[in-house]
Amino acid sequence: MHHFIISDSFKGSLTSEEVALAVQNGILQGDREATIDWSPGADGGEGTLEMLFANGFVQAEAETIDLAGRPIRAQYTRKNEQAIIEVARVCGLGQVRATDLPITLHTRGVGRLVLRAMDAGATEIFLALGGTGTTDGGLGFLYELGAVLLDGRSQPITWTDNPLLETEQIILPKLAVKLHVLADVTAAYAGKHGAAKVFGPQKGLTAREIDVLDVHLERIGNILGVNEVAGAGAAGGLGGAAAALGADILSGALFLLNQIKFDQRLEAADYVWTGEGKVDAQTALGKLPAIVAERANEALVPCVILAGHVERPYAPALICESIHDADECVTLDSELSRLRLARRAEQITRRLNT
């Protein structure tokens, strides 16, 4: 049997490459005659650059600032005149420090990195969203690209708090670059399915802060005209800010799968394996495992999804299972996760071969 493995990372535990190699090991333990094809996987969030680096894209790097304004050098990737920026490299949850106030974190560094990519010759830029620690509606991003943000007295905002709280007027710039957004979710800019309500808790925002930011997101969304745009709430509203500049919002998973010739590799497979740390209601909102399972169904290739925790099995997959046995504690320990991935892959391979 020929198996194709393309999983997202198990966040906080294993990279997508480590997941693929563990699954490969398990498959070969269960079937010594199996052949394997694999690639790192991502859907526009964490791991996007590794996926592209492994498939012919060139590494680039530039100076910018992180989500708290600290100077950093951030990697992105280039191919001809295209540049792809993984936003989490600039304002990701992993860059948040214990002393940072979550409500004040911003996306200014993303805008600054776009400018650096333009200076290096990029004429088409893709923003891979996901895994950010910000909820500023993308206003920091707009500011760095030349937007004028004014308060209620028509004065420039002070940046002493979240810009959503101060901004009353926005004058958008015109960019000499084509922008695209790669989003792994279809979240709205505001509301119960919006940037603050859905993702605020995992970014350390309090219930009161979430309610306050949501009110201002709805207001700013009306100013930008993005409240009805699916995916506008990705990356704390950065998707909506980019859309206000004319960017189209694309499925991150579909775009990235097309870059690695997924369909051709799927066609050659008897089974495709995918996964992520947690399979839940968000999985169906454009996450990599859902896209892989759906494309596999269309190609009549059975799909196996493995996860650290399965809250809601994803129906289109042939198999959707946790790597942990019922009597085992769910863990983020990398070595245990690697061993349990391999074990579950071996067990499933033996079942598939009977």
C-alpha positions in Angstrom: 0.0 0.0 0.0 1.1 3.6 -0.7 0.5 6.2 2.0 0.6 10.0 1.7 1.0 11.8 5.0 0.4 15.5 5.4 -0.6 16.7 8.9 -0.7 20.0 10.7 1.4 20.4 13.8 0.3 19.2 17.2 0.7 22.7 18.8 2.8 22.8 21.9 4.0 19.2 21.2 5.2 18.3 17.7 5.9 20.1 14.5 4.1 18.9 11.3 7.3 17.2 10.2 7.7 15.4 13.5 4.1 14.2 13.2 4.6 12.9 9.7 7.8 11.0 10.6 6.1 9.4 13.6 3.2 8.3 11.5 5.6 7.0 8.9 7.4 5.0 11.5 4.1 3.5 12.7 2.9 2.6 9.2 6.1 0.8 8.5 5.9 -1.1 11.8 2.5 -2.3 10.7 3.4 -3.0 7.1 7.0 -3.4 6.1 6.0 -3.4 2.4 4.3 0.0 2.6 5.6 3.0 0.6 5.4 6.5 2.0 5.2 10.0 0.6 5.0 12.9 3.1 5.2 16.7 3.4 5.1 19.1 6.3 1.5 20.5 6.5 -0.1 23.8 7.4 -3.2 25.8 6.7 -1.9 29.3 6.8 -0.9 29.3 10.5 2.1 27.8 12.3 4.3 25.7 10.1 3.4 27.4 6.8 7.0 28.4 6.0 8.4 25.0 6.8 5.9 23.5 4.4 7.0 25.9 1.7 10.7 25.6 2.4 10.4 21.8 2.0 8.8 22.3 -1.4 11.1 24.6 -3.3 10.5 28.1 -1.8 13.5 30.3 -0.9 14.1 31.6 2.6 14.3 35.4 3.2 14.6 37.5 6.3 14.1 41.1 7.4 14.0 43.4 10.4 10.7 44.3 11.9 9.0 44.4 15.4 7.0 41.8 17.3 3.5 42.2 18.8 4.8 44.3 21.7 7.1 46.5 19.6 10.4 44.7 20.3 12.9 44.6 17.4 13.1 41.2 15.7 14.3 39.6 12.5 11.5 37.6 10.9 11.7 34.9 8.2 9.4 34.9 5.2 9.6 33.1 1.9 10.1 34.2 -1.7 9.4 32.7 -5.1 10.0 34.9 -8.1 8.1 38.2 -7.3 5.8 36.5 -4.7 6.4 36.7 -1.0 4.6 34.7 1.6 4.6 36.0 5.2 3.7 33.7 8.1 2.1 36.3 10.4 2.8 34.2 13.5 6.5 34.7 13.0 5.9 38.4 13.8 3.0 38.5 16.2 2.4 34.9 17.2 1.2 33.5 20.5 4.7 32.1 21.1 6.2 35.6 21.2 4.0 36.8 24.1 5.9 37.3 27.3 4.5 37.0 30.8 4.9 40.7 31.3 2.9 41.6 28.2 -0.7 42.9 28.4 -2.7 40.9 25.9 -5.1 43.8 25.1 -2.2 46.1 24.0 -0.5 43.7 21.5 -0.6 44.7 17.9 0.1 43.8 14.3 2.4 46.8 13.4 5.3 44.4 12.7 3.3 42.6 10.0 2.8 45.9 8.1 6.5 46.7 8.5 7.5 43.3 7.1 5.3 43.8 4.1 7.1 47.0 3.4 10.5 45.2 3.7 9.3 42.5 1.3 8.2 45.2 -1.2 11.6 46.9 -0.9 13.1 43.5 -1.8 11.1 43.4 -5.0 7.9 41.5 -4.1 4.9 42.7 -6.1 2.5 40.1 -4.8 2.3 39.3 -1.1 0.4 36.5 0.7 -0.3 36.9 4.4 -0.6 33.5 6.1 -2.8 34.1 9.1 -3.2 32.0 12.2 -1.7 31.5 15.6 -1.5 35.2 16.5 -1.6 36.8 19.9 -3.2 40.0 18.8 -6.7 41.4 18.6 -6.3 44.9 17.2 -8.5 44.5 14.2 -5.4 44.8 12.0 -5.2 48.5 12.7 -1.5 48.2 13.6 -0.9 46.6 10.2 -2.8 49.4 8.4 -0.9 52.1 10.3 2.5 50.8 9.2 1.3 50.6 5.6 0.4 54.3 5.7 -3.2 54.4 7.0 -4.1 57.5 9.1 -5.8 56.6 12.3 -7.6 59.5 14.0 -9.4 59.8 17.3 -12.7 61.5 18.0 -11.0 64.9 17.9 -9.4 64.2 14.5 -6.0 63.8 16.1 -3.6 60.9 15.5 -4.2 58.1 18.1 -1.7 57.8 20.9 -1.0 54.1 20.8 -1.2 54.0 24.6 -3.9 51.3 24.4 -5.4 49.0 21.8 -6.0 51.1 18.7 -9.5 49.8 18.4 -10.4 51.8 21.5 -9.1 55.1 20.2 -9.7 55.1 16.5 -12.7 56.9 15.2 -11.6 57.8 11.6 -9.5 55.8 9.2 -7.9 57.1 5.9 -6.6 54.1 4.0 -3.5 54.1 1.8 -3.1 52.9 -1.7 -0.6 50.1 -2.1 1.6 49.3 -5.1 1.4 45.6 -4.3 -1.2 42.9 -4.7 -2.3 41.5 -1.4 -3.8 38.1 -0.6 -4.9 36.6 2.8 -4.4 32.9 3.5 -6.8 32.1 6.3 -7.4 28.8 8.2 -10.8 30.0 9.6 -13.9 31.8 8.3 -14.5 33.8 11.4 -16.3 37.2 11.2 -14.7 40.5 12.2 -17.1 40.9 15.1 -20.0 39.2 16.8 -20.3 35.8 18.5 -18.3 34.2 15.6 -15.9 37.1 15.5 -12.2 37.7 16.3 -12.6 38.6 20.0 -15.4 36.2 21.0 -13.9 33.1 19.4 -10.2 33.6 19.8 -9.9 36.1 22.6 -9.8 33.6 25.5 -6.8 31.7 24.1 -5.0 35.0 23.7 -5.3 35.8 27.4 -8.1 38.4 27.1 -10.5 38.7 30.0 -14.3 38.3 29.5 -14.7 42.1 30.0 -11.9 42.9 27.5 -13.5 40.6 25.0 -16.9 42.3 25.3 -15.3 45.7 24.9 -13.1 44.8 22.0 -16.1 43.1 20.2 -18.1 46.4 20.4 -15.2 48.3 18.9 -14.5 45.6 16.3 -18.1 46.0 15.0 -17.7 49.7 14.9 -14.4 49.6 13.0 -15.7 46.8 10.8 -18.5 49.2 9.7 -15.9 51.9 8.9 -13.8 49.4 6.9 -16.8 47.7 5.3 -15.7 44.2 6.3 -18.3 43.1 8.8 -19.9 40.8 6.3 -16.5 39.4 5.0 -15.9 35.7 5.9 -12.5 35.3 7.3 -12.2 39.0 8.3 -11.8 37.9 11.9 -8.7 35.7 11.3 -5.6 36.8 13.2 -7.6 39.1 15.5 -9.1 41.0 12.6 -6.0 41.2 10.4 -7.9 39.4 7.7 -10.5 42.2 7.6 -7.9 45.0 7.6 -6.2 43.4 4.6 -9.5 42.9 2.9 -10.1 46.7 3.4 -7.0 47.2 1.3 -8.4 45.1 -1.5 -6.9 41.7 -0.5 -8.9 38.6 -1.3 -9.3 36.0 1.4 -8.3 32.5 0.3 -8.3 29.2 2.0 -4.8 28.8 3.4 -5.0 25.0 3.3 -6.1 24.9 -0.3 -3.5 27.4 -1.5 -0.7 25.6 0.3 -1.8 22.2 -0.9 -1.8 23.5 -4.5 1.8 24.7 -4.0 3.0 21.2 -3.2 1.0 19.4 -6.0 -1.3 17.7 -3.5 -3.8 16.4 -6.0 -1.1 14.5 -8.0 0.4 13.0 -4.9 -3.1 12.1 -3.5 -3.9 10.3 -6.8 -1.0 8.0 -6.3 -2.0 7.1 -2.7 -4.1 4.2 -1.3 -4.5 6.1 2.0 -3.9 9.7 3.1 -3.1 10.6 6.7 -3.6 13.9 8.3 -4.3 15.5 11.7 -3.8 18.3 14.2 -3.6 18.7 18.0 -7.4 18.9 18.5 -10.2 17.9 16.3 -13.3 20.0 17.2 -15.9 22.3 15.8 -13.2 24.6 14.4 -11.7 21.8 12.3 -14.6 22.1 9.8 -14.0 25.8 9.4 -11.2 25.4 6.8 -8.5 23.6 8.9 -6.0 21.4 7.1 -7.4 18.0 8.2 -10.9 19.0 6.9 -9.6 20.2 3.6 -7.5 17.0 3.2 -10.4 14.8 4.1 -12.7 16.5 1.7 -10.2 16.4 -1.2 -9.5 12.8 -0.4 -13.2 12.0 -0.5 -13.5 13.6 -4.0 -10.6 11.5 -5.1 -12.0 8.3 -3.5 -8.9 7.9 -1.3 -9.7 6.9 2.3 -8.5 9.4 4.9 -7.2 8.8 8.4 -7.2 11.7 10.9 -5.1 11.5 14.1 -5.2 14.0 16.9 -4.1 14.6 20.4 -7.8 15.0 21.4 -10.9 14.3 19.3 -13.8 16.3 20.7 -16.0 15.8 17.6 -14.9 13.2 15.0 -14.8 14.6 11.5 -17.3 12.6 9.5 -15.7 12.8 6.0 -12.7 10.8 7.3 -12.7 7.0 7.2 -11.0 7.0 10.6 -10.7 9.9 13.1 -9.0 8.9 16.4 -7.0 10.2 19.3 -3.5 9.0 19.7 -4.1 8.4 23.4 -5.8 5.3 24.7 -8.9 5.8 26.9 -7.1 5.1 30.1 -4.2 7.4 29.3 -3.8 11.1 30.2 -3.7 13.5 27.2 -0.2 15.0 27.2 1.8 17.6 25.3 5.0 15.7 26.1 6.8 15.5 22.8 8.4 12.1 23.2 5.2 10.5 24.5 3.2 12.1 21.7 5.6 10.8 19.2 5.5 7.2 20.6 1.7 7.3 20.8 1.4 8.6 17.2 3.5 5.8 15.9 1.6 3.2 18.0 -1.8 4.4 16.7 -0.5 4.5 13.1 0.8 1.0 13.5 -2.6 -0.3 14.9 -4.6 1.4 12.2 -2.3 0.1 9.5 -2.8 -3.4 10.7 -6.5 -2.9 10.7 -6.5 -1.5 7.2 -4.5 -4.5 6.0 -6.9 -7.2 7.4 
